[in-house]
Amino acid sequence: MDVAEIRDQIPGLRFGVYLNTGGVGQAPASVSQAITAGYRQMTDGGLSPIDWYEAMSKAASEIPAKIADFFGADSTEVALTMSTGDGFVMVLGGLRWEPGDEVLITSEEHPVPLQAVQGLADREGAVIKEVELDHDKDVILERVERAITPRTRLICFSHVTTDSGTLLPAKEICALARARGILTLWDGCQAVGQLPVDLHGMGCDFYATNCYKWLLAPIGTGFLYVRKDAQQALKPLRRPHDPSASARQYEMGSPASVLYLGVGASLDFLTRIGGPRAIAAEASRKAEELWARLDAISGVQVVSSRRPETRSGIVTFAIAGMEGDEVSTALRQRWQIVQRGTYMTDPTGVRISVAFYTSDAELDTLVEAVTTLAGEAKR
């Protein structure tokens, strides 16, 4: 993979050191060009507003098939959304609940899906049970199995967690759940675009994500995967239920269809540079090198997993004597390094998103900065 040549196609990487793809990804120029071309069809007077709207809606209708092809699903199983939260609302609101039904979550869920589950508990009387995570996948599976009771209705986990970047054994958890008649809903926003994701192979019922992080698509885009069999149980929130229809029956409102041209462009870009496996291999190599370099700095603790089966391109570290937000602020203000402080890890630290387009020079700057801060913290 020619990283220098790829970086030339991503304009935002010219400014500072960008290590927060897990927050918002840096879109290639082809993504903004696709969106601009779509809007230009209306602004240059070539189409009337209604004709433009219909043209963009038709273009967006082709995106579920492209998403399905990229993620190992059928086009009839993909609904377009504006965010991960939209997908969670569609699923949690579309299932039928009884007071006391249990939902399992992990100890490290992003506030958006966490609040969606808390809202379900408030409205329907569902019971939330938290599974403490570990870096050992066998420990995770044991804890999940131990948490399941006859009242467990849904397992609602992050595929890759937001603060520590722990990769959960999704396929094994889905198999465990299905054997017990339990549905599974996954937050995929830290996984899609970072790692190969095969939705049919994974065996999940529902998978919700945005597209603007590791997929490098525009903010305001996402998708919800609904396994064909699961569409029998999931009812749409704004129209009659048709179990024979596609997952697009679950879509709500009128999203900015032109933005999905950017999703198509981002998927084309990722495919063109080698696809999910090549992308994951490049990021994994760099992340492993970063762990080793951070480990060598006195006073620095790597919080993320380094076990092959539960690690990802997210490398989270802490500096003894400094809170995560303090380290994050210093990195941004003194070295122009964009990253994010963590609040769910113990100790709190800084999350580094090591993407395929991250350069060796950027990681050199980070290591030099962390070495300086760790030295200052000892004084």
LUMGUVEX-862832 format. One record per residue (C-alpha): residue number from 0; chain; x negated, y negated, z. Coordinates in pm, 1 decimal. Each point is the difference from the previous one (the first is absolute). Layout:
(NUM; A; (X; Y; Z))
...
***
This chain:
(0; A; (0.0; 0.0; 0.0))
(1; A; (-147.6; -335.6; -110.9))
(2; A; (95.2; -215.2; 299.0))
(3; A; (-163.7; -316.1; -136.0))
(4; A; (198.6; 24.7; -322.2))
(5; A; (321.2; 68.7; 195.8))
(6; A; (-60.1; -297.8; 229.3))
(7; A; (-25.7; -225.3; -304.3))
(8; A; (364.4; 86.0; -71.5))
(9; A; (115.7; -108.3; 349.4))
(10; A; (-18.5; -381.0; 30.0))
(11; A; (69.4; -19.8; 374.9))
(12; A; (-322.4; 181.6; 87.3))
(13; A; (-202.4; -309.0; -93.4))
(14; A; (88.7; -170.8; 327.4))
(15; A; (-177.0; 118.1; 315.7))
(16; A; (-17.4; 360.7; 117.4))
(17; A; (334.9; 175.6; -31.5))
(18; A; (49.5; 299.5; 230.5))
(19; A; (376.6; -12.1; 59.5))
(20; A; (153.8; 204.6; -279.3))
(21; A; (205.1; 170.5; 272.7))
(22; A; (169.0; -338.5; 46.8))
(23; A; (33.6; -122.5; -358.6))
(24; A; (-186.1; 149.4; -294.2))
(25; A; (-193.2; -203.5; -255.1))
(26; A; (194.4; 28.5; -324.5))
(27; A; (-184.6; 33.8; -332.7))
(28; A; (55.4; -271.8; -259.0))
(29; A; (214.7; 237.7; -207.0))
(30; A; (264.1; -1.0; 274.7))
(31; A; (43.2; -377.5; 6.4))
(32; A; (-14.6; -8.2; -378.9))
(33; A; (288.5; 246.6; -24.7))
(34; A; (212.8; -206.5; 238.6))
(35; A; (-89.0; -327.7; -170.1))
(36; A; (89.0; 144.0; -340.3))
(37; A; (334.7; 111.9; 137.4))
(38; A; (87.4; -341.6; 141.9))
(39; A; (-123.9; -172.2; -315.6))
(40; A; (269.9; 172.9; -202.6))
(41; A; (251.9; -213.2; 186.2))
(42; A; (-193.8; -321.8; 60.4))
(43; A; (-105.8; -44.0; -361.8))
(44; A; (361.9; 11.4; -111.6))
(45; A; (-36.4; 321.8; -194.4))
(46; A; (281.5; 164.7; 199.3))
(47; A; (305.5; -136.1; 174.7))
(48; A; (0.4; 60.8; 378.5))
(49; A; (253.5; 284.0; -26.1))
(50; A; (-183.3; 165.7; -288.9))
(51; A; (-325.1; -34.8; 193.5))
(52; A; (159.9; 151.3; 310.2))
(53; A; (122.2; 298.0; -198.3))
(54; A; (-338.3; 42.1; -168.0))
(55; A; (-182.5; -2.0; 333.7))
(56; A; (252.5; 239.8; 154.6))
(57; A; (-53.5; 238.4; -290.3))
(58; A; (-377.5; -25.2; 40.2))
(59; A; (30.0; 66.6; 374.2))
(60; A; (217.1; 303.8; -69.0))
(61; A; (-301.5; 165.1; -161.8))
(62; A; (-219.0; -37.6; 310.6))
(63; A; (148.7; 286.9; 211.2))
(64; A; (-118.5; 248.9; -262.3))
(65; A; (-350.6; -148.6; 10.5))
(66; A; (-4.6; 9.4; 382.0))
(67; A; (128.5; 357.8; -1.8))
(68; A; (-270.3; 109.1; -242.2))
(69; A; (-272.9; -161.8; 213.3))
(70; A; (124.6; 153.8; 326.6))
(71; A; (120.5; 346.2; -101.6))
(72; A; (376.1; -54.5; 5.0))
(73; A; (295.3; -13.5; -239.0))
(74; A; (120.2; -336.5; -128.9))
(75; A; (347.9; 73.1; 142.8))
(76; A; (-153.8; 8.4; 349.8))
(77; A; (-141.9; -356.5; -3.0))
(78; A; (182.7; -318.2; 100.7))
(79; A; (-155.4; -345.0; -37.4))
(80; A; (-22.7; -208.1; 317.9))
(81; A; (-159.1; -324.5; 110.6))
(82; A; (-188.2; 143.9; 300.1))
(83; A; (-59.0; 297.5; 227.0))
(84; A; (260.1; -141.1; 237.0))
(85; A; (263.7; 10.2; -274.5))
(86; A; (-60.1; 371.6; -42.1))
(87; A; (30.1; 64.9; 372.1))
(88; A; (328.2; -191.7; 15.3))
(89; A; (138.4; 200.3; -294.0))
(90; A; (-82.6; 329.7; 170.0))
(91; A; (79.5; -78.4; 363.0))
(92; A; (322.4; -176.6; -98.1))
(93; A; (104.1; 260.5; -255.0))
(94; A; (-17.0; 307.7; 222.5))
(95; A; (277.3; 92.7; 243.0))
(96; A; (-96.3; -4.5; 367.9))
(97; A; (134.0; 127.6; 330.7))
(98; A; (-94.8; -154.1; 336.2))
(99; A; (-297.5; 190.7; 137.0))
(100; A; (-145.9; 93.5; -337.9))
(101; A; (-377.8; -16.9; 32.8))
(102; A; (-251.9; -176.8; -224.8))
(103; A; (-370.0; 75.4; 36.5))
(104; A; (-248.9; -281.2; -63.8))
(105; A; (-374.3; -25.0; 60.7))
(106; A; (-184.6; -212.7; 253.0))
(107; A; (-129.6; -221.4; -281.6))
(108; A; (287.6; -122.2; -215.2))
(109; A; (6.0; -334.6; -182.2))
(110; A; (254.7; -243.8; 151.7))
(111; A; (229.0; 5.3; -307.9))
(112; A; (90.2; 373.1; -0.3))
(113; A; (-23.3; 7.5; 379.2))
(114; A; (259.8; -276.9; 29.1))
(115; A; (219.4; 177.2; -256.0))
(116; A; (3.1; 311.7; 219.7))
(117; A; (58.6; -209.7; 312.7))
(118; A; (294.8; -161.9; -177.3))
(119; A; (138.2; 345.9; -74.2))
(120; A; (-24.3; 87.4; 368.0))
(121; A; (181.2; -321.3; 90.9))
(122; A; (281.9; 52.7; -252.9))
(123; A; (49.8; 375.6; 5.7))
(124; A; (-133.7; 114.6; 335.7))
(125; A; (-286.8; 194.1; -156.0))
(126; A; (-285.0; 101.5; 231.2))
(127; A; (-355.2; -96.6; -100.4))
(128; A; (-278.4; 238.7; 100.3))
(129; A; (-364.4; -98.0; -45.6))
(130; A; (-272.5; 245.4; -100.2))
(131; A; (-349.0; -102.4; 113.3))
(132; A; (-246.2; 25.1; -287.5))
(133; A; (-343.0; 162.1; -1.6))
(134; A; (-283.5; 30.5; -251.7))
(135; A; (36.9; 380.8; 2.2))
(136; A; (277.0; 104.3; -238.6))
(137; A; (67.6; 320.2; 194.0))
(138; A; (61.1; -205.1; 314.0))
(139; A; (239.3; -225.4; -195.5))
(140; A; (194.1; 300.0; -130.0))
(141; A; (16.4; 154.7; 346.0))
(142; A; (134.7; -323.9; 148.1))
(143; A; (259.8; -37.1; -274.9))
(144; A; (121.4; 354.8; 50.7))
(145; A; (15.9; -50.4; 376.1))
(146; A; (205.4; -319.4; -42.3))
(147; A; (267.1; 168.6; -214.2))
(148; A; (326.0; 98.1; 170.3))
(149; A; (337.2; 122.6; -132.9))
(150; A; (105.6; -369.0; -13.2))
(151; A; (-288.0; -110.7; -226.1))
(152; A; (153.6; -140.7; -319.2))
(153; A; (-282.1; -191.4; -168.2))
(154; A; (-380.2; -18.3; 6.3))
(155; A; (-97.5; -355.1; -90.9))
(156; A; (-381.0; -35.3; -31.1))
(157; A; (-265.3; -206.8; -175.5))
(158; A; (-191.6; 200.3; -261.2))
(159; A; (-308.5; -207.2; 88.5))
(160; A; (23.8; -209.0; 316.5))
(161; A; (-33.6; -374.6; -23.3))
(162; A; (-260.3; -80.1; 267.6))
(163; A; (-235.3; 297.5; 24.4))
(164; A; (58.8; 138.7; -350.0))
(165; A; (70.5; 353.1; 121.7))
(166; A; (116.9; 228.6; -280.9))
(167; A; (274.0; 226.9; 128.9))
(168; A; (37.7; 364.5; -115.9))
(169; A; (314.0; -90.4; -192.4))
(170; A; (47.1; 323.3; -193.8))
(171; A; (-23.4; 212.7; 314.6))
(172; A; (235.9; -229.2; 193.1))
(173; A; (254.4; 9.7; -283.5))
(174; A; (-14.7; 380.5; -10.5))
(175; A; (43.2; 19.0; 377.3))
(176; A; (300.7; -234.0; -18.7))
(177; A; (167.4; 172.3; -294.1))
(178; A; (-21.9; 339.1; 170.3))
(179; A; (206.9; -149.9; 282.7))
(180; A; (248.5; -192.8; -212.5))
(181; A; (-149.4; -339.1; 91.0))
(182; A; (-25.5; -284.6; -251.7))
(183; A; (-324.5; -194.0; -53.6))
(184; A; (-45.9; -369.4; -81.8))
(185; A; (-350.1; -133.8; -66.7))
(186; A; (-149.5; -349.6; -6.9))
(187; A; (-242.7; 18.5; -292.1))
(188; A; (-127.3; -356.7; -22.0))
(189; A; (-354.3; 84.8; 120.1))
(190; A; (-17.8; 316.4; -210.9))
(191; A; (130.0; -74.0; -350.7))
(192; A; (-280.0; -131.7; -217.5))
(193; A; (-263.5; 91.7; 258.2))
(194; A; (39.4; 379.5; -9.0))
(195; A; (152.7; 252.8; -241.3))
(196; A; (367.3; 43.5; 94.5))
(197; A; (204.3; 287.5; -147.0))
(198; A; (355.1; -40.3; 129.1))
(199; A; (129.3; 336.8; -120.3))
(200; A; (-309.7; 171.3; 132.5))
(201; A; (34.4; -182.8; 331.7))
(202; A; (356.4; 129.3; 42.2))
(203; A; (145.8; -311.0; 163.4))
(204; A; (364.1; -107.3; -18.2))
(205; A; (-56.6; -376.9; -7.6))
(206; A; (-307.8; -212.6; -66.1))
(207; A; (14.6; -379.8; 26.5))
(208; A; (-274.6; -241.9; -93.6))
(209; A; (-84.0; -341.4; -132.2))
(210; A; (-221.8; -38.7; -306.7))
(211; A; (-204.7; -306.4; 92.3))
(212; A; (-273.4; 155.0; 213.5))
(213; A; (-218.5; 277.1; -144.8))
(214; A; (213.1; 15.9; -316.2))
(215; A; (-101.3; -361.4; -79.9))
(216; A; (347.2; -96.3; -125.3))
(217; A; (194.6; -321.4; 79.0))
(218; A; (142.2; -82.2; 341.3))
(219; A; (373.6; 65.3; -12.6))
(220; A; (-25.3; 347.1; -157.3))
(221; A; (29.5; 349.9; 141.5))
(222; A; (176.0; 331.1; -49.7))
(223; A; (191.9; 265.6; 186.7))
(224; A; (-33.0; 368.3; -89.0))
(225; A; (307.7; 209.5; 79.1))
(226; A; (-42.4; 372.4; -62.6))
(227; A; (277.4; 126.1; -226.4))
(228; A; (146.3; 233.1; 264.3))
(229; A; (-9.8; -279.8; 259.3))
(230; A; (221.2; -214.7; -223.3))
(231; A; (287.2; 226.3; 102.0))
(232; A; (-21.8; -132.0; 356.7))
(233; A; (-110.3; -360.5; -54.0))
(234; A; (282.6; -244.5; -74.8))
(235; A; (-57.7; -336.4; -171.3))
(236; A; (66.9; -310.6; 208.8))
(237; A; (174.8; -209.7; -266.0))
(238; A; (173.6; 237.5; -240.9))
(239; A; (183.7; 334.3; -3.7))
(240; A; (-214.1; 309.4; 41.3))
(241; A; (-62.5; 206.2; -312.4))
(242; A; (-216.6; 304.1; 90.2))
(243; A; (-55.3; 67.0; -370.4))
(244; A; (-137.3; -351.1; -69.8))
(245; A; (-363.3; -105.7; 21.9))
(246; A; (-168.2; -161.0; 300.3))
(247; A; (61.0; -339.8; -156.0))
(248; A; (349.0; 13.1; 153.8))
(249; A; (-171.8; -94.2; 328.2))
(250; A; (-137.6; -329.7; -129.5))
(251; A; (140.3; -315.1; 159.7))
(252; A; (35.6; -353.7; -134.5))
(253; A; (-162.5; -147.3; -310.0))
(254; A; (-380.0; 8.3; 35.3))
(255; A; (-228.2; -208.0; -221.3))
(256; A; (-19.4; 262.6; -272.8))
(257; A; (-286.9; -175.9; -174.8))
(258; A; (-226.2; 83.0; 294.8))
(259; A; (29.0; 369.5; -83.0))
(260; A; (-182.7; -71.6; -323.8))
(261; A; (-291.6; -62.6; 236.3))
(262; A; (52.1; 342.0; 161.5))
(263; A; (-21.0; 161.4; -342.1))
(264; A; (-317.3; -196.1; -77.8))
(265; A; (-159.7; 96.6; 332.5))
(266; A; (69.7; 371.1; -56.3))
(267; A; (-146.9; -27.5; -349.6))
(268; A; (-310.0; -169.4; 143.7))
(269; A; (-51.6; 264.2; 270.1))
(270; A; (42.2; 276.7; -255.8))
(271; A; (-241.4; -166.1; -239.9))
(272; A; (-283.2; -22.5; 256.0))
(273; A; (22.5; 368.0; 90.2))
(274; A; (321.2; 61.3; 192.9))
(275; A; (66.0; 84.8; 367.2))
(276; A; (-270.3; 264.0; 46.9))
(277; A; (-281.3; -214.8; -139.4))
(278; A; (123.6; -299.1; 200.0))
(279; A; (14.3; 202.1; 323.1))
(280; A; (-346.7; 146.2; -56.9))
(281; A; (-154.9; -344.3; -51.6))
(282; A; (162.0; -145.8; 311.7))
(283; A; (-76.9; 307.0; 210.8))
(284; A; (-369.3; -13.0; -83.8))
(285; A; (-24.7; -366.0; 97.0))
(286; A; (203.5; 48.8; 317.1))
(287; A; (-224.4; 284.0; 113.9))
(288; A; (-308.6; -214.8; -55.3))
(289; A; (160.6; -285.3; 195.8))
(290; A; (77.7; 228.7; 296.7))
(291; A; (-364.0; 106.1; 17.2))
(292; A; (-125.3; -358.9; -13.9))
(293; A; (243.5; -123.2; 265.1))
(294; A; (-87.9; 296.2; 222.9))
(295; A; (-361.3; -112.1; -5.3))
(296; A; (83.0; -340.6; 151.0))
(297; A; (-26.0; -11.6; 377.8))
(298; A; (328.2; -102.1; 161.9))
(299; A; (216.4; 95.7; -298.9))
(300; A; (258.0; 280.1; 17.9))
(301; A; (164.9; 148.5; -308.8))
(302; A; (364.7; 60.7; 91.9))
(303; A; (115.5; 170.1; -320.3))
(304; A; (-11.7; 373.8; -57.4))
(305; A; (-302.8; 145.0; -171.1))
(306; A; (148.1; 347.0; -34.7))
(307; A; (34.6; 78.3; -374.0))
(308; A; (361.9; 110.5; 38.1))
(309; A; (124.0; -314.6; 180.8))
(310; A; (-222.8; -281.8; -123.0))
(311; A; (72.6; -261.5; -263.9))
(312; A; (-160.8; -310.0; -150.5))
(313; A; (103.3; -204.1; 304.6))
(314; A; (-291.6; -41.6; 240.3))
(315; A; (92.6; -160.7; 331.5))
(316; A; (-267.8; -98.9; 251.6))
(317; A; (-26.4; -182.3; 331.3))
(318; A; (-278.7; -205.5; 157.4))
(319; A; (-58.1; 42.0; 373.4))
(320; A; (83.8; -318.2; 187.6))
(321; A; (215.2; -150.3; -277.2))
(322; A; (372.2; 26.8; -75.8))
(323; A; (97.0; 99.6; -351.5))
(324; A; (154.1; -338.3; -84.6))
(325; A; (-315.7; -172.9; 121.0))
(326; A; (-216.9; 209.6; -230.7))
(327; A; (243.4; -47.2; -288.6))
(328; A; (0.7; -378.8; 38.2))
(329; A; (-378.9; -16.4; 13.9))
(330; A; (-40.1; 213.4; -313.8))
(331; A; (241.0; -219.6; -191.9))
(332; A; (-124.3; -337.8; 118.0))
(333; A; (-375.1; 62.9; 4.1))
(334; A; (-47.0; 243.0; -289.8))
(335; A; (320.5; -41.6; -206.4))
(336; A; (78.2; 370.3; 41.9))
(337; A; (371.6; 70.3; -39.4))
(338; A; (119.2; 292.5; 217.2))
(339; A; (251.3; 48.8; 283.1))
(340; A; (-16.8; 42.0; 374.8))
(341; A; (172.3; 305.6; 148.3))
(342; A; (240.2; 7.5; 292.3))
(343; A; (103.3; 366.6; 26.4))
(344; A; (-348.4; 147.8; 35.7))
(345; A; (-171.5; 35.7; 336.4))
(346; A; (-226.9; -189.4; 10.0))
(347; A; (133.2; -263.7; -235.2))
(348; A; (-225.1; -57.8; -297.8))
(349; A; (-15.5; -95.1; -364.7))
(350; A; (144.0; 193.8; -293.0))
(351; A; (-217.1; 17.1; -311.6))
(352; A; (170.6; 116.1; -318.7))
(353; A; (-267.5; 163.3; -212.7))
(354; A; (148.8; -3.1; -349.6))
(355; A; (-140.2; 143.8; -321.2))
(356; A; (-82.1; -356.8; -109.7))
(357; A; (-185.6; -85.8; 322.5))
(358; A; (-361.4; -82.2; -88.2))
(359; A; (-315.1; 111.4; 179.1))
(360; A; (-89.0; -367.4; 44.8))
(361; A; (326.9; -63.3; 185.0))
(362; A; (-69.9; 286.0; 239.5))
(363; A; (-356.0; -128.1; 49.9))
(364; A; (140.7; -339.1; 103.6))
(365; A; (243.9; 169.1; 239.5))
(366; A; (-268.9; 211.8; 165.7))
(367; A; (-228.2; -302.0; 42.6))
(368; A; (284.3; -199.3; 155.2))
(369; A; (102.0; 280.0; 238.2))
(370; A; (-363.2; 45.7; 105.4))
(371; A; (-18.5; -370.2; 84.7))
(372; A; (327.7; 0.5; 194.1))
(373; A; (-88.2; 315.5; 194.4))
(374; A; (-333.0; -158.9; 98.5))
(375; A; (171.5; -318.7; 112.4))
(376; A; (254.8; 195.6; 204.3))
(377; A; (-280.8; 153.7; 208.6))
(378; A; (-140.4; -332.7; 112.8))
***
